[in-house]
Amino acid sequence: MPISATIRGVLATSAALLGFAAAIPVQAQTAVDPGDYTALPPGTDLALVYGQFINRDKLKLPGGGELKDDTNLNTSVALLRYVHFTKLGPFVVDPQIIVPVGSVHDARVGGQNLGSSTGIGDVLVFATIWFVNKPSDNYSTYLGFSPIVGIPTGTYDRNKAVNFGNNRWSFDPQIGFIQGLGKNVTLDLYGDVNFFTVNNDVGALSQRLTKKPVYHVQSWLRYALPDKKTTIAIGTASMWGGKEHLDGVYTGQRSERQQIRLAIQKFVAPKWQLELIGGRDVQSREGFNEAARIQVRVLKIL
């Protein structure tokens, strides 16, 4: 489908294109997996490796239109994560780091190639502190808080239409709540607000790209099979906000979508867990629509 004159104008400013990939790695990392806010005993260490692929198949435009024909954006990411559980006074805390490595690729809008970007992403450093930590066979309760800092370490080229790095700092205070509902059934609820500094180096003219805070609510309903080694879960995720402006002009990009997700986790050995998650958008607005999200995770208790 030919790109309309209006869209060509947007492309010419580089506003929408430079906003396409900027937030993708961060959004991927702040997606919370089932059971992530479970406080483990102090002295426990975890090593995790994630493989994540996301396909976006259409671009939603302001005013309700969309570009679908020959429109695509893929991200392939490996996340390397280390977690250490310890005590801080009476509280359990888990300082940790997440390092993303991967690419934004096969990016095009209405047949126009946007190029690709490969390298390291923006590193996340944070620690969860648990204010409620009540493990139980059937009625566990956990309440934790995580101030997540995104460091602009990612690969970035101001002249590229897509970038794997954001070229800006982020601060994402997140709250997680887990409640056992009875035999083998658990509810997870998570909420966060992601704040961003300004990217002052966009395009050949080093324009100023701003992004409004992104609000994010996630949930998982989990069921542990009788073997206690396997858990299945259904989840939802909703985000809104995140309008982007280039030198004060709205780019047509925002973070507004609702998703459904399915997950299975299985301990294949006492200290090894495998996880598979699949999901997709059921509704999105003014931005790329996620047609498919697949994540594989390997967790090792050290």
N, C-alpha and C positions, 0 to 999 in steps of 0.2 A: 504494500500500500504506500503511495507517495506520501512524504512528509509535508504537511500543510505549511503555508507561509508563516503562520504563527509559531509552529514548532521549529521551523528553520531559524526563526529569530531567537528562540530560546537556545537552540544549539549554538548559534553564532556567539552568544554571550558567554558560553561555556558554563553557565550557571547550573543548569540541570545536570549536565554531564559530569561536572566535577563533584556534584553532590551525590551521584548514584552510589559510588562505592565507599564513600568516606566513612559511613557509620556501620557498614556491614560487619567487619570483624568484631567491633564492640558489642553489637546486638547479639551476635552469635555467642559470645562468651558470657553475657549476663543472662542467657537462658539457663534456668536452674533445672537440674535433673532430679528425678524422684529420690528423696532421702538425703539430698545434699546438706540439709540443715540438721542432720543427726550429729550430736556431740559424741565423739569417740573418746576413750580413756586417754588422759595425758600420757605423753610418751609415744603415742601411735604416730607413725609416718605413712603417708600415702604417695604413691607415684601413679600418675594417670596420663594416658595418651588417648587423645580423641582424633578421629577422622570424620570430617564433616563436609558434606556436599549440599549446596543449595542451588536450585534452578528457579529462575524468575522468567516468566513467559510473556508478560505484557506490562505496559507502562500506563498507569491510570493518570489522566490529565485533569487539571482544574476545570470545573464545569461539568464533569461527568463523562467526557470522552475517554478513549483509550487507543493506544497503538499496540496492535497485536501481531500483525503480519510481519514476519522477519524481524521480530523483536525478541531479545534474549539477554540474560545476564547470569553467569554462573560464578560461584565461588567454591574453591576447593581448599580446605584448611586443615592443617594438623595443629592441635593444641597440646602443648607440653605443660603439665601442671604438677607442682609439688606442694604437699600440705603437711604441716607439723602441728600436732595437738599438744598444748602445754597448759599451765595454770598461770593466771594473772590475779593474784589475791584469791578471792573465793570463786573466781569464774574460770571456766574452760575457754581458751582461745585457740585459734588455728592460723597463725601467719602462713601465707602462701603466695605463690607467684604463678601466673599463666603466661606462656610465651606462644603466640600464634605464628605459624609459618605457612605460606600458601600463595594462592593467586586469585585474582579476578580475571576471568577469561570469557571468550565467546560472547563479548559484549557488543550489542548492536541495537539500534532503534530504527524501525522502518527501513531496514536494509543498510543503514549507514553504520559502518564499522567504528567502534569506539576504542579499539585497541585492547590492551591487557596490562596487568601489573603483577609482578611476582616478587616475593621476598619475605622479610620478617614483618609482622604486624605490630600493633601497639601493645606493649607489655602491660599486664594488669598486676598490681600488687595490692594486697588487702589482708585483713584478718577478721574472722567472725568471732564475736564475743557472745556467749550464751548467758542470758539473764534468767532463763528457766531451763533446767536440765533435769528432767525426771524420767529416766528410762523405766520401762515396764514391759511385761510380756504382751499385754493387750492395750494398755492405755498410756503409752508414753506421751510426754509433752515436752516440746522444745521450743524456745523462743530465742532467736539470735539476731544480731545486727552486724552488718558488714559495710564499712566505708570503703568502696572500691575506687582506686585511682588508676586511670588510664594514662600511660606515659607515651608521648608522641615519638616512639622509636621506629615506627613503621616506614616502609618504603614509600616515598612520595616524590612526585615530579609535578611541579605546578603547571607544566604544559601538557600533561596527560589528561584525557577525558575521564579515565578511571584510575583509582589509586587504591593500593592495599592498606596504606597508612592514612591516618586522619589529619596529620600535621596540626594537632591541637590537643590539649589536655582534656580529660573528662573526670568528673567526680560523680560517683553513683552510690549514694547511700541506699542500702537494701535491707529489708526486714524479712525474716523467714519464720514461719510457724508450722509446727508439725503436731498433730493430735491423733493418737490411737483411738479408733472408734469402737473397738471390740476385737474379737478373735480374727486376726490376720488382716484387718482392714485399717487403713491409715489415710488421713487427709493432710495434704501439704498445701500451704498458702504462702505466696511470696509477693512482695510489692517493692518497687524501687522508683526513684526519680533520677534520671541521668542528666547532669549539667555539663555544658561544654564551654571551653574558652573559644576565642576567635581564631580562625585561620586567616592570617593576613597575607598569604602568598598564593593567590589563586590566579592562574593564567599569566600571560605575558605581561600584563599590567599590574601584577601583584595586588589583585582586588581583595576585598574583605568579605569573607564568608562567615555568617553567623548562623547558629542553630539554637532554637528554643529548647527548653527542657523536654525530655521524653519520659512519659509516665508509663509504667509497665506493671501489669498484674498477671500472675501465673498461678496455676493450681494443678495438683495431681491427686487422683484418687487411686490408692494402691491396694492390691490384694496379694498377700503372700501365700503361695501354694503350701499344702500340708508338709512338703519336704523341707520347708524353711530355707531352701536354697534358691528358689525362683520367685520372682515378683513380677506381676503384670500391672500396668497402670495406664489410665487414660487421663489426658491433661488438656488444659486450655491456656491460651495466652492472649492477652489484649494489650495493645500499646496505642498511645495517642500523643499528640503534640509534635515537637521536633520540626516545626516549620523552618526552612532555610531561606536566608536572604543574602544576595550578592550585592554589595554596596547599597543595601537598603531595598533592593528589588526582589520580590518573592520569586524563587526559582521554580515553583511548582512541585517541590519535593517536601514531603512531611512523613513522619513515622506514625502511620495510623493503620492498624490491621488487627484482625482477630484470627486466631489459629486454633486448630485441634491437633493433638499429638497422641501417639501411642508408644508405649515403652515396654520392654522386657529386660529384666536383669537376672543374671544367674551366676552363682558361685560355682565355678567349675573345679575349684580346689579350695581348701580352707582360706587361703590368702589371695585368691585370684577371682575377680568378678568380671564378667563380660556384660555389655549393655548394648542394646539396639533401640534407637528411637526413630520414628518416622512422623512427619507432620506436613501440613500445608495450610495456606491461608484459606479461610472460608469467606472473608470479606477484607477488602483493602481500599485505600483511598489515596489518590495523588502520590503516586510512586510506583515502584516495581512490585508486582504481585508474586508472592512465593508459590510456585506450583508444586514444589516438592522440597522437603528438607529431610536428609538422612544423616544420622550420626551413629558411629560405632565407637565404643569406649572400652578401654582395657584398664582395670584398676588393680593395683598390687599393694597389699598391706606389707610394709617393710618391717 
